[in-house]
Every structure is written in structure tokens, then in C-alpha cells.
């Protein structure tokens, strides 16, 4: 595995999503934390973090990750692109998680471990259930993403259930951190201020019955 040592000196930005967030977990921490089970010419199989039913398969040449069934290695539970960082990886590029019937359950993209762009969730029969967006946010504290933009929710019959928009609301909170002096290597305790973004409803929100009739309309 490629190892890249990074020392981070910027203040991170956090996004706390209160709803409509069902993103795809990366079930691999590092070679030290995830036991190597098997290797072949292209793949390394590891025990999955917190998951006894599946195993992680990593291709270091193509930088791709798959979570596969322990009983049936041909059944893919989730897959996507990765980037090496430190002793582990970051999710990067297109990712998909699947239902047991192998139809897509969740699909979207990551940028260096952060969800970006349009995300969609699906019913087991393939019909869309949720559609929402993550915006890239850059300020003096750093760069991250937060849910922002159009939000749509659908009934299983395909009819629209909820439509609206989110905006990212910024707050700054103190955070005590231990950092490493880049010259001496000494550990230093310091308080930094972290930008925390939370999604907030904005504009017109509309709610519909399963038959397609509007039941409620809100303005924020």
C-alpha cells in the first residue's frame, strides 16, 4: 500500500446534516487496523471495519475499492474510487451502494473524502426515492462540503412527495486541538475556531399526497 505522510495545519470545516444523509461508509482504516485475508495479482482482501458479513477488496493499481459479500465474492455491496492518504484511503470519484437484489441503493461522488454534487437514493425496484446536492464550500478556515441546493423526495409509485431547497448555514465554534510543531515535533495544545455548516431549509417547500395532490406549502 502506498503511504503518504501529511501534516495538516489548516482548520477544518465541518458539515452537520440533519436529514437526507445516507452516504456510503468506507469500511477500511489501514493495514494495521484491517487484517489482510488474501491477495491475488490484482486485489488485496481485508476484513471490513465493523462488518462481519462482508470483506474489503482493494486494487492499488486502479485505486478502486469494493465491499463484497464474504459468502459470494462476486456480489458487490458497495464500490468506488479511492485516493491513498497516510496509512489509509479517502473516497474519491463515483461511488455506488447496492440493495440485496443488486440494484443501486445510493449513488453519488466524493472529492477527497467529501460528498459533492448530486446524490440519489433508490427503492429496491430501481425507482428514485431521494435526490439532493452537496456544495463545495471554501472559506478562510478551509474547504469542505455541505448539503445545499434542490431536494426532492418521491413515493414508490414515482410521484413527487416533497420538493424544496437547502442552504448551508455557517457557524464558528471553538475546538481544542493537539498539533505538532513542524520544526521541533513537539505536541502543542491550542484552541482553534472551526467553521461548522448545517443545511437549512430555504425558499418554497411543497408537500404532496401519494395521488399527486398538494397537501402543504411552506415558505422559509
Phi and psi restraints in degrees (value plus and minus 20) as a CYANA .aco file:
   2 UNK   PHI     -90.8   -50.8
   2 UNK   PSI     118.7   158.7
   3 UNK   PHI    -143.4  -103.4
   3 UNK   PSI     107.2   147.2
   4 UNK   PHI    -146.9  -106.9
   4 UNK   PSI     101.1   141.1
   5 UNK   PHI    -113.7   -73.7
   5 UNK   PSI     101.6   141.6
   6 UNK   PHI    -142.9  -102.9
   6 UNK   PSI     117.9   157.9
   7 UNK   PHI    -131.9   -91.9
   7 UNK   PSI      99.8   139.8
   8 UNK   PHI    -117.9   -77.9
   8 UNK   PSI     109.5   149.5
   9 UNK   PHI    -141.1  -101.1
   9 UNK   PSI     -16.7    23.3
  10 UNK   PHI    -116.0   -76.0
  10 UNK   PSI     142.8   182.8
  11 UNK   PHI    -106.1   -66.1
  11 UNK   PSI     110.9   150.9
  12 UNK   PHI    -100.5   -60.5
  12 UNK   PSI     139.7   179.7
  13 UNK   PHI    -131.7   -91.7
  13 UNK   PSI     115.6   155.6
  14 UNK   PHI    -133.1   -93.1
  14 UNK   PSI     128.5   168.5
  15 UNK   PHI    -143.8  -103.8
  15 UNK   PSI      99.9   139.9
  16 UNK   PHI    -123.9   -83.9
  16 UNK   PSI      95.2   135.2
  17 UNK   PHI    -121.1   -81.1
  17 UNK   PSI     104.1   144.1
  18 UNK   PHI    -108.9   -68.9
  18 UNK   PSI     -38.6     1.4
  19 UNK   PHI    -176.8  -136.8
  19 UNK   PSI     147.7   187.7
  20 UNK   PHI      38.8    78.8
  20 UNK   PSI      11.7    51.7
  21 UNK   PHI    -140.6  -100.6
  21 UNK   PSI      87.8   127.8
  22 UNK   PHI    -153.5  -113.5
  22 UNK   PSI      50.1    90.1
  23 UNK   PHI    -103.9   -63.9
  23 UNK   PSI     153.9   193.9
  24 UNK   PHI    -117.2   -77.2
  24 UNK   PSI      96.2   136.2
  25 UNK   PHI     -92.7   -52.7
  25 UNK   PSI     122.9   162.9
  26 UNK   PHI    -110.6   -70.6
  26 UNK   PSI      93.2   133.2
  27 UNK   PHI    -117.6   -77.6
  27 UNK   PSI      24.9    64.9
  28 UNK   PHI    -165.1  -125.1
  28 UNK   PSI     106.8   146.8
  29 UNK   PHI    -121.4   -81.4
  29 UNK   PSI     -76.4   -36.4
  30 UNK   PHI    -187.8  -147.8
  30 UNK   PSI     150.2   190.2
  31 UNK   PHI     -83.8   -43.8
  31 UNK   PSI     -48.9    -8.9
  32 UNK   PHI     -93.8   -53.8
  32 UNK   PSI     -55.3   -15.3
  33 UNK   PHI    -108.8   -68.8
  33 UNK   PSI     -46.6    -6.6
  34 UNK   PHI    -131.9   -91.9
  34 UNK   PSI      95.9   135.9
  35 UNK   PHI     -87.0   -47.0
  35 UNK   PSI     110.8   150.8
  36 UNK   PHI     -92.6   -52.6
  36 UNK   PSI     106.3   146.3
  37 UNK   PHI    -120.6   -80.6
  37 UNK   PSI     -58.4   -18.4
  38 UNK   PHI    -187.1  -147.1
  38 UNK   PSI     131.3   171.3
  39 UNK   PHI    -155.7  -115.7
  39 UNK   PSI     128.3   168.3
  40 UNK   PHI    -155.1  -115.1
  40 UNK   PSI    -185.0  -145.0
  41 UNK   PHI     -83.2   -43.2
  41 UNK   PSI     -47.9    -7.9
  42 UNK   PHI    -140.9  -100.9
  42 UNK   PSI     -43.4    -3.4
  43 UNK   PHI    -145.5  -105.5
  43 UNK   PSI     127.3   167.3
  44 UNK   PHI    -135.7   -95.7
  44 UNK   PSI     107.2   147.2
  45 UNK   PHI    -123.1   -83.1
  45 UNK   PSI     111.6   151.6
  46 UNK   PHI    -147.6  -107.6
  46 UNK   PSI     135.6   175.6
  47 UNK   PHI     -84.3   -44.3
  47 UNK   PSI     115.5   155.5
  48 UNK   PHI    -100.9   -60.9
  48 UNK   PSI     120.7   160.7
  49 UNK   PHI     -85.8   -45.8
  49 UNK   PSI     101.1   141.1
  50 UNK   PHI      43.0    83.0
  50 UNK   PSI       7.0    47.0
  51 UNK   PHI    -168.3  -128.3
  51 UNK   PSI      86.3   126.3
  52 UNK   PHI    -110.1   -70.1
  52 UNK   PSI     -30.9     9.1
  53 UNK   PHI    -108.7   -68.7
  53 UNK   PSI     -37.3     2.7
  54 UNK   PHI    -151.2  -111.2
  54 UNK   PSI     147.3   187.3
  55 UNK   PHI    -150.7  -110.7
  55 UNK   PSI     137.5   177.5
  56 UNK   PHI    -116.6   -76.6
  56 UNK   PSI     113.0   153.0
  57 UNK   PHI    -138.6   -98.6
  57 UNK   PSI     102.5   142.5
  58 UNK   PHI    -140.8  -100.8
  58 UNK   PSI     111.3   151.3
  59 UNK   PHI    -125.8   -85.8
  59 UNK   PSI      88.3   128.3
  60 UNK   PHI     -94.4   -54.4
  60 UNK   PSI     -42.7    -2.7
  61 UNK   PHI     -95.4   -55.4
  61 UNK   PSI     -64.6   -24.6
  62 UNK   PHI    -113.4   -73.4
  62 UNK   PSI     -25.6    14.4
  63 UNK   PHI      32.5    72.5
  63 UNK   PSI      37.7    77.7
  64 UNK   PHI    -144.9  -104.9
  64 UNK   PSI     129.2   169.2
  65 UNK   PHI    -143.8  -103.8
  65 UNK   PSI     119.6   159.6
  66 UNK   PHI    -156.8  -116.8
  66 UNK   PSI     116.9   156.9
  67 UNK   PHI    -121.6   -81.6
  67 UNK   PSI      97.3   137.3
  68 UNK   PHI    -142.6  -102.6
  68 UNK   PSI     136.6   176.6
  69 UNK   PHI     -84.9   -44.9
  69 UNK   PSI     116.7   156.7
  70 UNK   PHI     -86.4   -46.4
  70 UNK   PSI     -52.3   -12.3
  71 UNK   PHI    -101.0   -61.0
  71 UNK   PSI     -53.8   -13.8
  72 UNK   PHI    -153.6  -113.6
  72 UNK   PSI      76.8   116.8
  73 UNK   PHI     -85.8   -45.8
  73 UNK   PSI     -31.7     8.3
  74 UNK   PHI    -103.9   -63.9
  74 UNK   PSI     -34.0     6.0
  75 UNK   PHI    -110.8   -70.8
  75 UNK   PSI      92.8   132.8
  76 UNK   PHI    -108.5   -68.5
  76 UNK   PSI     106.9   146.9
  77 UNK   PHI    -109.3   -69.3
  77 UNK   PSI     -60.4   -20.4
  78 UNK   PHI    -177.2  -137.2
  78 UNK   PSI     132.2   172.2
  79 UNK   PHI    -176.6  -136.6
  79 UNK   PSI     136.7   176.7
  80 UNK   PHI     155.3   195.3
  80 UNK   PSI    -199.1  -159.1
  81 UNK   PHI    -107.5   -67.5
  81 UNK   PSI     136.7   176.7
  82 UNK   PHI    -159.6  -119.6
  82 UNK   PSI     141.3   181.3
  83 UNK   PHI    -146.3  -106.3
  83 UNK   PSI     118.6   158.6
  84 UNK   PHI     -94.1   -54.1
  84 UNK   PSI     113.5   153.5
  85 UNK   PHI    -170.4  -130.4
  85 UNK   PSI     103.6   143.6
  86 UNK   PHI      41.2    81.2
  86 UNK   PSI    -151.6  -111.6
  87 UNK   PHI    -114.1   -74.1
  87 UNK   PSI     -17.9    22.1
  88 UNK   PHI    -151.3  -111.3
  88 UNK   PSI    -171.2  -131.2
  89 UNK   PHI    -156.9  -116.9
  89 UNK   PSI     140.3   180.3
  90 UNK   PHI    -134.8   -94.8
  90 UNK   PSI     123.6   163.6
  91 UNK   PHI     -90.3   -50.3
  91 UNK   PSI     116.0   156.0
  92 UNK   PHI    -175.0  -135.0
  92 UNK   PSI     103.6   143.6
  93 UNK   PHI      79.7   119.7
  93 UNK   PSI    -183.0  -143.0
  94 UNK   PHI     -94.4   -54.4
  94 UNK   PSI     115.3   155.3
  95 UNK   PHI    -150.6  -110.6
  95 UNK   PSI     124.3   164.3
  96 UNK   PHI    -158.3  -118.3
  96 UNK   PSI     115.6   155.6
  97 UNK   PHI    -134.1   -94.1
  97 UNK   PSI     125.6   165.6
  98 UNK   PHI    -137.4   -97.4
  98 UNK   PSI     130.6   170.6
  99 UNK   PHI     -92.8   -52.8
  99 UNK   PSI     151.2   191.2
 100 UNK   PHI     -82.8   -42.8
 100 UNK   PSI     -45.8    -5.8
 101 UNK   PHI    -104.2   -64.2
 101 UNK   PSI     -14.1    25.9
 102 UNK   PHI      57.1    97.1
 102 UNK   PSI     -14.7    25.3
 103 UNK   PHI     -98.1   -58.1
 103 UNK   PSI     132.3   172.3
 104 UNK   PHI     -82.2   -42.2
 104 UNK   PSI     117.1   157.1
 105 UNK   PHI    -124.2   -84.2
 105 UNK   PSI     -62.7   -22.7
 106 UNK   PHI    -161.5  -121.5
 106 UNK   PSI     119.8   159.8
 107 UNK   PHI    -166.0  -126.0
 107 UNK   PSI     118.0   158.0
 108 UNK   PHI    -199.5  -159.5
 108 UNK   PSI    -192.8  -152.8
 109 UNK   PHI    -143.9  -103.9
 109 UNK   PSI     132.4   172.4
 110 UNK   PHI    -139.7   -99.7
 110 UNK   PSI     129.6   169.6
 111 UNK   PHI    -144.1  -104.1
 111 UNK   PSI      85.4   125.4
 112 UNK   PHI      28.8    68.8
 112 UNK   PSI      29.3    69.3
 113 UNK   PHI      67.8   107.8
 113 UNK   PSI     -22.9    17.1
 114 UNK   PHI    -130.7   -90.7
 114 UNK   PSI     112.0   152.0
 115 UNK   PHI     -85.6   -45.6
 115 UNK   PSI     117.6   157.6
 116 UNK   PHI    -159.9  -119.9
 116 UNK   PSI     136.1   176.1
 117 UNK   PHI      49.7    89.7
 117 UNK   PSI    -173.9  -133.9
 118 UNK   PHI    -104.1   -64.1
 118 UNK   PSI     112.0   152.0
 119 UNK   PHI    -139.0   -99.0
 119 UNK   PSI     125.3   165.3
 120 UNK   PHI    -155.6  -115.6
 120 UNK   PSI     124.7   164.7
 121 UNK   PHI    -140.5  -100.5
 121 UNK   PSI     127.6   167.6
 122 UNK   PHI    -149.2  -109.2
 122 UNK   PSI     129.0   169.0
 123 UNK   PHI     -91.0   -51.0
 123 UNK   PSI     140.2   180.2
 124 UNK   PHI     -76.7   -36.7
 124 UNK   PSI     -46.0    -6.0
 125 UNK   PHI    -102.7   -62.7
 125 UNK   PSI     -19.5    20.5
 126 UNK   PHI      80.1   120.1
 126 UNK   PSI     -30.1     9.9
 127 UNK   PHI     -95.4   -55.4
 127 UNK   PSI     127.4   167.4
 128 UNK   PHI     -92.9   -52.9
 128 UNK   PSI     119.3   159.3
 129 UNK   PHI    -129.8   -89.8
 129 UNK   PSI     -64.9   -24.9
 130 UNK   PHI    -157.2  -117.2
 130 UNK   PSI     127.6   167.6
 131 UNK   PHI    -160.7  -120.7
 131 UNK   PSI     106.0   146.0
 132 UNK   PHI    -172.1  -132.1
 132 UNK   PSI     151.0   191.0
 133 UNK   PHI    -151.5  -111.5
 133 UNK   PSI     129.8   169.8
 134 UNK   PHI    -138.2   -98.2
 134 UNK   PSI     106.6   146.6
 135 UNK   PHI    -116.8   -76.8
 135 UNK   PSI     124.7   164.7
 136 UNK   PHI     -99.9   -59.9
 136 UNK   PSI     107.2   147.2
 137 UNK   PHI    -139.9   -99.9
 137 UNK   PSI     103.7   143.7
 138 UNK   PHI    -144.3  -104.3
 138 UNK   PSI     104.5   144.5
 139 UNK   PHI    -157.6  -117.6
 139 UNK   PSI    -190.1  -150.1
 140 UNK   PHI     -86.0   -46.0
 140 UNK   PSI     -35.3     4.7
 141 UNK   PHI    -109.5   -69.5
 141 UNK   PSI     -32.5     7.5
 142 UNK   PHI     120.4   160.4
 142 UNK   PSI    -179.8  -139.8
 143 UNK   PHI    -152.3  -112.3
 143 UNK   PSI     115.5   155.5
 144 UNK   PHI    -177.7  -137.7
 144 UNK   PSI    -187.4  -147.4
 145 UNK   PHI    -152.1  -112.1
 145 UNK   PSI     138.0   178.0
 146 UNK   PHI    -172.3  -132.3
 146 UNK   PSI     129.8   169.8
 147 UNK   PHI     -79.2   -39.2
 147 UNK   PSI     106.8   146.8
 148 UNK   PHI    -182.2  -142.2
 148 UNK   PSI     114.8   154.8
 149 UNK   PHI      96.7   136.7
 149 UNK   PSI    -181.0  -141.0
 150 UNK   PHI     -88.5   -48.5
 150 UNK   PSI     118.6   158.6
 151 UNK   PHI    -145.8  -105.8
 151 UNK   PSI     107.9   147.9
 152 UNK   PHI    -151.7  -111.7
 152 UNK   PSI     119.7   159.7
 153 UNK   PHI    -151.3  -111.3
 153 UNK   PSI     120.0   160.0
 154 UNK   PHI    -146.8  -106.8
 154 UNK   PSI     130.5   170.5
 155 UNK   PHI     -96.3   -56.3
 155 UNK   PSI     145.5   185.5
 156 UNK   PHI     -85.9   -45.9
 156 UNK   PSI     -40.0     0.0
 157 UNK   PHI    -102.5   -62.5
 157 UNK   PSI     -18.1    21.9
 158 UNK   PHI      75.0   115.0
 158 UNK   PSI     -30.6     9.4
 159 UNK   PHI     -99.8   -59.8
 159 UNK   PSI     129.3   169.3
 160 UNK   PHI     -88.2   -48.2
 160 UNK   PSI     114.4   154.4
 161 UNK   PHI    -124.8   -84.8
 161 UNK   PSI     -67.2   -27.2
 162 UNK   PHI    -161.6  -121.6
 162 UNK   PSI     119.9   159.9
 163 UNK   PHI    -157.4  -117.4
 163 UNK   PSI     121.0   161.0
 164 UNK   PHI    -197.2  -157.2
 164 UNK   PSI    -188.8  -148.8
 165 UNK   PHI    -157.4  -117.4
 165 UNK   PSI     127.8   167.8
 166 UNK   PHI    -133.0   -93.0
 166 UNK   PSI     129.4   169.4
 167 UNK   PHI    -144.5  -104.5
 167 UNK   PSI     132.0   172.0
 168 UNK   PHI    -109.7   -69.7
 168 UNK   PSI     100.4   140.4
 169 UNK   PHI    -119.3   -79.3
 169 UNK   PSI     107.0   147.0
 170 UNK   PHI    -118.2   -78.2
 170 UNK   PSI     114.9   154.9
 171 UNK   PHI    -153.7  -113.7
 171 UNK   PSI     134.1   174.1
 172 UNK   PHI    -138.7   -98.7
 172 UNK   PSI     108.5   148.5
 173 UNK   PHI    -148.3  -108.3
 173 UNK   PSI     126.4   166.4
 174 UNK   PHI     -92.2   -52.2
 174 UNK   PSI     126.8   166.8
 175 UNK   PHI    -163.5  -123.5
 175 UNK   PSI      99.3   139.3
 176 UNK   PHI    -101.0   -61.0
 176 UNK   PSI     106.1   146.1
 177 UNK   PHI    -153.3  -113.3
 177 UNK   PSI     132.4   172.4
 178 UNK   PHI    -126.0   -86.0
 178 UNK   PSI      99.7   139.7
 179 UNK   PHI    -139.9   -99.9
 179 UNK   PSI     144.9   184.9
 180 UNK   PHI    -125.3   -85.3
 180 UNK   PSI     107.7   147.7
 181 UNK   PHI     -85.3   -45.3
 181 UNK   PSI     103.5   143.5
 182 UNK   PHI     -85.9   -45.9
 182 UNK   PSI     -38.0     2.0
 183 UNK   PHI    -114.9   -74.9
 183 UNK   PSI     -73.8   -33.8
 184 UNK   PHI    -110.9   -70.9
 184 UNK   PSI     -41.7    -1.7
 185 UNK   PHI      60.5   100.5
 185 UNK   PSI     -16.7    23.3
 186 UNK   PHI     -93.2   -53.2
 186 UNK   PSI     129.6   169.6
 187 UNK   PHI    -103.6   -63.6
 187 UNK   PSI     110.5   150.5
 188 UNK   PHI    -145.9  -105.9
 188 UNK   PSI     111.5   151.5
 189 UNK   PHI    -110.1   -70.1
 189 UNK   PSI     110.0   150.0
 190 UNK   PHI    -169.8  -129.8
 190 UNK   PSI     136.0   176.0
 191 UNK   PHI    -122.0   -82.0
 191 UNK   PSI     105.9   145.9
 192 UNK   PHI    -141.3  -101.3
 192 UNK   PSI     141.2   181.2
 193 UNK   PHI    -125.0   -85.0
 193 UNK   PSI     107.1   147.1
 194 UNK   PHI    -127.8   -87.8
 194 UNK   PSI     112.7   152.7
 195 UNK   PHI    -100.1   -60.1
 195 UNK   PSI     105.0   145.0
 196 UNK   PHI    -135.8   -95.8
 196 UNK   PSI     101.4   141.4
 197 UNK   PHI    -126.8   -86.8
 197 UNK   PSI     112.7   152.7
 198 UNK   PHI    -145.7  -105.7
 198 UNK   PSI     121.7   161.7
 199 UNK   PHI     -93.8   -53.8
 199 UNK   PSI     117.5   157.5
 200 UNK   PHI    -151.9  -111.9
 200 UNK   PSI     118.2   158.2
 201 UNK   PHI     -82.6   -42.6
 201 UNK   PSI     121.6   161.6
 202 UNK   PHI    -164.6  -124.6
 202 UNK   PSI     136.3   176.3
 203 UNK   PHI      51.3    91.3
 203 UNK   PSI    -168.2  -128.2
 204 UNK   PHI    -114.2   -74.2
 204 UNK   PSI     108.4   148.4
 205 UNK   PHI    -136.0   -96.0
 205 UNK   PSI     112.6   152.6
 206 UNK   PHI    -146.4  -106.4
 206 UNK   PSI     121.4   161.4
 207 UNK   PHI    -146.1  -106.1
 207 UNK   PSI     116.0   156.0
 208 UNK   PHI    -145.7  -105.7
 208 UNK   PSI     133.3   173.3
 209 UNK   PHI     -98.9   -58.9
 209 UNK   PSI     149.5   189.5
 210 UNK   PHI     -86.2   -46.2
 210 UNK   PSI     -40.7    -0.7
 211 UNK   PHI    -106.2   -66.2
 211 UNK   PSI     -27.5    12.5
 212 UNK   PHI      84.4   124.4
 212 UNK   PSI     -18.5    21.5
 213 UNK   PHI    -106.8   -66.8
 213 UNK   PSI     120.2   160.2
 214 UNK   PHI     -92.4   -52.4
 214 UNK   PSI     107.9   147.9
 215 UNK   PHI    -122.8   -82.8
 215 UNK   PSI     -48.9    -8.9
 216 UNK   PHI    -176.9  -136.9
 216 UNK   PSI     131.0   171.0
 217 UNK   PHI    -158.5  -118.5
 217 UNK   PSI     107.2   147.2
 218 UNK   PHI    -143.5  -103.5
 218 UNK   PSI     128.8   168.8
 219 UNK   PHI    -145.9  -105.9
 219 UNK   PSI     108.5   148.5
